[in-house]
């Protein structure tokens, strides 16, 4: 009788392990629900750039200049409390499935922080040829807000498609133009 209990126990354990192994791949394909964060607009937030270019040498080559250029004027609309304005990215870098121009269609978040080197963060929807469900994230730092330093401004961006695939990205120092961000209170 004891031999049968041990055999039955081993068989149950083996079936349990086999069930987990076969069930796990299906479970891995299940999509986890995503609960979006509540996004607010920092009052008095303002950021501006006109033809500001970032160059990343490691992203040049293969017919690409290794640059992205930003044009934007974004602010928190005091009448509505929502972000307003527009952002345009001109991207010419390797290691990105998308090169060309992407433009914001909606800005969902604008937050600014800092006084000595005011930094702004923005995110929203965009349109770009061949990018279904275009979404963007942008960070810019005004490292010379006082006008007394030679520190370069910094810009970073990320563009994703509807499936969350990276379509374009970049981070680096500004080589031409200027970024202005209002100091946060």
Residue, then its C-alpha position, 0 to 999 in steps of 0.5 A: x500500500x505504501x508503494x502505491x501511495x508513493x507511486x501515486x504521489x510521484x505521478x501527481x507531482x509529474x502531472x502538476x509540473x507538466x501542467x505548469x510547463x504547458x500552461x506557462x507559455x499561454x500565460x506569458x502571452x496574456x496581456x497585463x492591464x495597464x492603468x494609465x497615470x493621472x497626468x497634470x499640467x504644471x501651472x506656468x510651465x512653458x518651453x520653447x525651441x525653434x530649430x534646435x539641433x542635437x547631434x549624436x556622432x554614434x548615430x551618424x553613418x550609413x547615409x544618416x547625419x546623426x541629428x534630430x531637430x526640435x521645434x516646439x512651443x508648449x505651455x500649460x493653458x491657464x484657462x483650461x489647466x491642459x497642455x497646449x501647443x505643438x512639437x515637431x521632431x525632424x529625425x535623421x539618425x541610424x538605429x531607428x526604424x523611423x526617420x523623417x518628421x513627426x508632429x504632435x497631435x495632442x499633448x497630454x502632459x507637460x511638467x516642469x521642474x527646477x530653477x537653475x536648470x529648468x527641465x520640462x517633460x512632455x508626452x502625447x500623441x503624434x503623427x509620423x508617416x508609417x507609424x500607426x498609433x504614434x506616441x512621444x515622450x520629450x525631455x528638455x533641459x535649459x542648462x543656461x537659463x541664467x545666461x551666465x554659463x556655457x553649459x549646453x542644453x539637453x534634449x531627449x525623446x522617444x517615439x513609440x508605435x501603437x504596440x509599444x515598439x521603439x520607432x525613434x529615440x535620441x538624447x544629447x547636447x544641443x549643437x545649434x539653437x536654444x531651448x527655453x524652459x520657464x523656471x518652476x516655482 
